[in-house]
Amino acid sequence: MGVSAAEQEVLDRLDESLVVDLTVALVQAAGENPPGEEAATVRALCAAAADLGLDVTETEVEPGRNNVRVRLNGGAGPGLLMLGHTDVVPVGAGWTTDPFGGVRRDGRIYGRGAADMKGGLAAALSAMAALRSVTLRGPIELAALVDEEENGKGVRAYVDAHLAADVDTANQRYLGCITAEPTDLQTIIGARGASYVRVQVRGKACHAGNPDDGANAIYGAAAAISEIERLHAELADRPHPLLGAATWSVGQVQGGTAGAIVPDECVVIADRRLLPGESGAAVVDDLRARLAGLADRGLTVEVSMPMEMPPFQTSADADLVRIAESALSDAGGPGLPVAGWTAACDGGFIARDLGVPVVVLGPGSVTDEAHRADESVPVDQLVVAARTYVLTALRLLG
């Protein structure tokens, strides 16, 4: 649609150096999850937001772990939610640069979380700063939450607080939510959910010289793993048109005491990716039913889902999608088509629990840069992301 003169005036107020400086400052705020070290990032984000004259609220989720809400006030109408997280995955091995150095080199900023997703937080905050003098019909809120990389404690607390405040109008507070995760500046309108499934098999220990006197829990776990592998193959035949197939993947097996003892316990942890319309409870019930036959071998099985991040899908015709796409194009985006995402994010909770349309759109690459050594984000993508957020806010709320 092209940038109007009024929009260009706001874009001219966007401080591109601020986007870079904020990204560097956030990367330099060291901490990993696990074990849940978001405090330094929270301090840096709150200080920057306060310096920019934005309203800042911290809410404790756990001791030393605070959710942050940064707000730019507008009119009484529903607003725009910008969503992000302050935790990063552990550094790991293989780095050739300081993982918390925030080094800028060859048009990129390097460090753990640069792409996932401190660059997105910096772009969102910079966009809000540029919009300070604009009168909007509703507010803009940046929710920067803890524990996205592990169990979603931050987003659960955030959603619960909204619902407790006003159950009837929770879904009317926002016209849309932009999750500023790294998407290579592609508008993502759907994502699979992520969950962990825990299978605990209990048997009977005995001397390995007479194994039939016991009930081998590892054998039961092996049967459970084989069943999970069959389930994965079955799901491959039922792909979602946007998101592909749901998946199973066994990631951990723990059991046994010694080679000479028939094991009485074994635990299997599996990753299960969820499609829109699927529930974690149904997945657990299905696997539990398929493993019921292990009781005939003297084994007991407990199946649980300790972590569930819901999937979401937003209509390609939704106002939020249409406006975000036009804003991204006019901001200098790469022109990629709307798509689904193989990753999962906190946006699924916003869509499911608050009924708010969600897109994922941010700088950096979740596949090529996040969760690996020498993580980085391109500076030019940071700027385009911030410009996109400005234009989206103006067109949605202006």
C-alpha positions in Angstrom: 0.0 0.0 0.0 3.0 2.3 0.4 4.1 4.4 3.3 2.1 7.6 3.9 3.6 10.9 4.8 2.3 10.6 8.4 3.8 7.1 8.7 7.1 8.2 7.3 7.2 10.9 9.9 7.0 8.3 12.6 9.5 6.0 10.9 12.0 8.9 10.8 11.8 9.0 14.6 13.0 5.3 14.7 16.5 5.4 16.1 18.3 2.6 14.3 21.3 2.9 16.6 19.0 2.3 19.5 18.0 -1.0 18.0 21.6 -2.1 17.8 22.6 -0.8 21.2 19.6 -2.4 22.9 20.4 -5.8 21.3 24.0 -5.6 22.4 23.0 -4.6 26.0 20.5 -7.5 26.2 23.0 -10.0 24.9 25.6 -8.8 27.4 23.1 -9.5 30.2 24.3 -13.0 30.9 22.2 -15.9 32.0 20.9 -19.3 30.9 17.8 -21.4 31.2 18.1 -23.9 32.7 18.6 -23.1 35.5 16.4 -20.0 35.0 18.7 -16.9 35.0 16.7 -14.2 33.4 17.3 -11.5 36.1 20.2 -9.7 34.3 18.2 -9.4 31.1 15.1 -8.2 33.0 17.2 -5.5 34.7 18.6 -4.3 31.3 15.3 -4.3 29.6 13.5 -2.5 32.4 16.2 0.1 32.6 16.1 0.8 28.9 12.3 1.0 28.9 12.3 3.4 31.8 15.0 5.6 30.1 12.7 5.8 27.1 9.8 7.0 29.2 7.7 3.9 28.9 5.6 2.4 31.7 7.3 -0.7 33.2 5.8 -3.3 35.5 7.5 -6.3 37.0 5.7 -9.3 38.4 7.4 -12.1 40.2 6.8 -15.6 38.8 9.3 -17.3 41.0 12.0 -15.8 43.3 14.4 -14.0 41.1 12.3 -14.6 37.9 10.1 -11.6 37.0 7.8 -11.2 34.0 8.0 -7.7 32.5 5.2 -5.6 31.0 6.3 -2.5 29.1 3.3 -0.3 28.1 2.8 2.6 25.7 -0.6 4.1 26.6 -3.2 4.9 24.0 -6.9 5.3 23.8 -9.6 3.2 25.5 -9.8 0.7 22.6 -8.2 -2.7 22.4 -4.4 -2.6 21.7 -1.5 -4.5 20.2 0.4 -7.1 22.2 4.1 -7.6 21.4 5.3 -10.9 23.0 8.8 -12.1 23.8 10.9 -14.0 26.4 13.9 -13.0 28.4 15.5 -16.5 28.9 18.0 -18.1 26.5 19.2 -21.7 26.2 22.5 -22.7 27.7 25.6 -21.6 25.9 27.0 -25.0 25.0 30.3 -25.7 23.3 32.0 -24.6 20.0 31.9 -20.8 20.3 34.6 -18.8 18.6 33.4 -15.5 20.2 32.3 -14.5 23.6 28.7 -15.8 24.0 27.8 -12.8 26.1 30.0 -10.3 24.4 27.5 -8.8 22.0 30.2 -8.4 19.4 29.2 -6.6 16.2 31.0 -7.8 13.2 30.3 -8.0 9.4 26.8 -6.6 9.8 25.8 -9.0 12.6 25.6 -9.0 16.4 26.9 -12.2 18.0 26.0 -13.8 21.3 23.6 -16.2 23.0 20.1 -15.0 22.5 21.0 -12.5 19.7 18.5 -14.2 17.4 16.4 -16.0 20.0 15.2 -13.5 20.9 16.9 -10.5 22.4 17.1 -8.9 19.0 13.3 -9.2 18.7 12.8 -7.6 22.1 15.1 -4.7 21.1 13.3 -4.1 17.9 9.9 -4.1 19.7 11.1 -1.7 22.4 12.7 0.6 19.7 9.4 0.6 17.8 7.5 1.6 20.9 9.9 4.5 21.5 9.3 5.8 18.0 5.5 5.7 18.6 5.6 7.7 21.9 4.3 10.9 20.3 1.5 9.3 18.3 -2.1 9.1 19.5 -3.3 5.6 19.0 -6.8 4.1 19.6 -5.4 1.5 22.0 -2.2 0.8 23.9 0.8 -1.2 22.9 2.2 -3.7 25.4 5.5 -5.6 25.3 5.3 -8.7 27.4 8.8 -10.1 28.1 8.3 -13.4 29.9 10.5 -15.9 31.7 10.9 -19.6 31.1 9.8 -19.9 27.5 12.7 -22.2 26.7 11.7 -24.7 29.4 8.3 -25.0 30.9 6.4 -21.8 30.0 6.0 -20.7 33.6 6.1 -17.0 32.5 3.4 -17.1 29.9 1.2 -19.3 32.1 1.4 -16.7 34.9 0.8 -13.9 32.4 -2.3 -15.5 31.0 -3.7 -16.4 34.4 -3.3 -12.8 35.6 -5.3 -11.6 32.5 -8.1 -14.1 33.0 -8.3 -13.4 36.8 -8.5 -9.7 36.1 -11.5 -10.0 33.8 -12.6 -13.3 32.4 -15.3 -11.8 30.2 -13.1 -9.2 28.4 -9.7 -10.9 28.3 -10.0 -11.6 24.6 -11.0 -8.0 23.8 -7.9 -6.3 25.2 -5.9 -6.9 22.1 -6.7 -6.8 18.4 -3.6 -8.9 17.8 -0.3 -10.3 19.1 3.0 -10.2 17.3 5.5 -12.7 18.8 8.9 -11.3 17.9 10.6 -14.7 17.6 13.2 -15.2 14.8 11.4 -16.0 11.5 13.8 -14.5 8.9 11.3 -11.7 8.7 8.6 -14.1 7.4 5.1 -13.8 8.7 4.2 -17.0 10.4 0.4 -17.6 10.9 0.6 -21.1 12.5 2.9 -23.2 14.7 2.9 -26.6 16.1 2.7 -27.0 19.8 5.4 -28.7 21.8 5.1 -31.1 24.7 7.1 -33.5 26.8 5.6 -36.9 27.5 6.9 -38.9 30.5 6.5 -42.6 30.6 7.4 -44.3 33.9 7.5 -48.1 33.9 7.8 -49.9 37.2 8.5 -53.6 37.5 10.1 -55.9 40.1 13.8 -56.2 40.9 15.5 -59.6 41.3 18.9 -61.3 40.7 19.8 -61.3 37.1 20.7 -64.9 37.4 17.0 -65.7 37.7 15.4 -62.9 35.6 12.0 -64.6 35.4 11.6 -64.0 39.1 11.2 -60.3 38.4 9.6 -57.9 35.9 12.1 -56.0 33.8 11.1 -52.3 33.6 13.6 -51.6 30.8 12.0 -54.3 28.6 8.7 -52.5 29.3 10.3 -49.1 28.4 11.6 -50.7 25.2 8.1 -51.7 24.3 6.9 -48.2 25.0 9.7 -46.8 22.7 8.7 -49.1 19.9 5.0 -48.1 20.3 6.1 -44.4 20.1 8.0 -45.1 17.0 4.9 -46.7 15.4 2.9 -43.7 16.4 5.3 -41.4 14.8 5.0 -43.3 11.5 1.2 -43.2 11.7 1.2 -39.4 12.2 3.4 -39.0 9.1 0.4 -40.1 7.0 -1.8 -37.3 8.3 0.0 -34.0 7.6 -1.5 -30.7 8.4 -1.7 -28.5 5.2 0.2 -25.7 6.7 2.3 -27.2 9.5 3.1 -30.7 8.3 2.7 -33.8 10.5 2.7 -34.1 14.2 5.8 -35.9 15.5 7.1 -38.1 18.3 10.8 -38.2 19.3 12.3 -40.1 22.2 15.0 -38.0 23.8 15.9 -39.6 27.1 15.9 -43.1 28.7 16.8 -43.6 32.4 16.7 -46.8 34.2 18.5 -49.7 35.9 20.9 -49.9 38.9 23.5 -52.5 37.8 24.0 -55.2 35.2 23.3 -58.0 37.7 20.0 -56.6 38.9 16.7 -56.9 36.9 15.6 -53.2 36.8 12.5 -52.3 38.7 12.1 -48.8 37.1 12.7 -47.0 33.8 11.7 -43.6 32.6 11.3 -42.5 29.0 11.0 -38.8 28.0 9.6 -38.1 24.5 9.0 -34.9 22.6 5.5 -34.7 21.0 4.7 -31.9 18.6 1.0 -31.0 18.5 -1.2 -29.8 15.7 -4.1 -27.3 15.9 -7.1 -29.2 17.2 -5.0 -31.7 19.2 -5.0 -31.8 23.0 -2.3 -33.0 25.3 -4.8 -34.9 27.3 -5.9 -36.9 24.3 -2.3 -37.7 23.4 -1.6 -39.0 26.9 -4.8 -41.1 26.9 -4.0 -42.7 23.6 -0.5 -43.7 24.6 -1.7 -44.9 27.9 -4.3 -47.2 26.2 -1.6 -48.5 23.8 0.6 -49.5 26.7 -2.1 -51.1 28.8 -0.9 -54.6 27.8 2.3 -54.2 29.7 0.3 -55.0 32.9 0.2 -58.7 31.6 4.0 -58.7 32.1 3.8 -57.6 35.7 4.6 -54.0 34.9 2.8 -50.8 35.8 2.9 -47.7 33.5 2.3 -44.0 34.3 2.0 -41.6 31.4 2.0 -37.9 32.0 2.7 -34.6 30.1 4.8 -32.3 32.4 5.0 -29.6 29.7 2.5 -28.6 27.0 2.9 -25.5 24.7 -0.3 -25.3 22.6 -0.3 -24.9 18.8 -2.1 -22.1 17.0 -3.3 -21.2 13.6 -4.5 -17.7 12.5 -6.5 -17.3 9.3 -4.6 -15.8 6.4 -7.5 -13.5 5.9 -7.3 -12.0 9.5 -6.8 -8.2 9.8 -3.7 -8.8 11.8 -2.1 -10.9 9.0 -3.1 -8.6 6.3 -1.8 -5.5 8.1 1.4 -7.2 9.2 2.1 -8.4 5.7 1.6 -4.9 4.2 3.8 -3.4 7.0 6.6 -5.9 6.4 6.5 -5.2 2.7 6.6 -1.4 3.1 9.4 -1.7 5.8 11.7 -3.5 3.3 11.0 -7.1 4.1 12.2 -10.0 2.0 8.9 -10.7 0.4 8.5 -14.3 1.7 5.0 -15.8 1.7 3.0 -16.4 4.9 3.8 -19.8 6.3 3.7 -22.2 9.2 6.5 -22.9 11.6 8.2 -26.0 12.8 9.1 -24.4 16.2 6.7 -23.6 19.0 6.3 -20.5 21.0 4.4 -18.7 23.8 2.1 -17.3 21.2 0.1 -20.5 21.4 -1.0 -19.7 24.9 -2.2 -16.2 23.8 -4.2 -17.7 21.0 -5.7 -20.5 23.0 -6.3 -18.9 26.4 -7.0 -15.3 25.5 -8.5 -15.8 22.0 -6.2 -13.2 20.4 -5.0 -13.6 16.8 -1.3 -14.3 16.7 1.5 -14.0 14.2 5.1 -14.8 14.7 7.4 -12.2 13.0 10.9 -11.3 13.9 14.6 -10.8 13.0 17.1 -13.7 12.8 16.6 -17.4 12.0 15.3 -20.1 14.3 16.7 -22.8 12.1 20.1 -21.4 11.1 21.1 -19.2 14.1 19.2 -20.1 17.3 20.3 -22.7 19.8 23.8 -23.1 18.4 27.3 -21.9 18.8 28.1 -18.4 17.4 24.5 -17.4 17.4 24.0 -14.1 15.7 21.4 -11.7 14.2 21.7 -9.5 11.1 21.6 -5.8 11.9 19.6 -5.0 8.8 16.9 -7.4 9.9 16.7 -5.7 13.3 16.0 -2.4 11.6 13.4 -3.9 9.2 11.7 -5.6 12.1 11.4 -2.4 14.1 10.0 -0.6 11.1 7.5 -3.4 10.6 6.3 -3.1 14.2 5.9 0.6 13.8 3.8 0.4 10.7 1.7 -2.5 12.0 0.9 -0.5 15.2 0.0 2.6 13.1 -2.3 0.7 10.8 -3.9 -1.5 13.4 -4.4 1.3 16.0 -3.9 4.6 14.2 
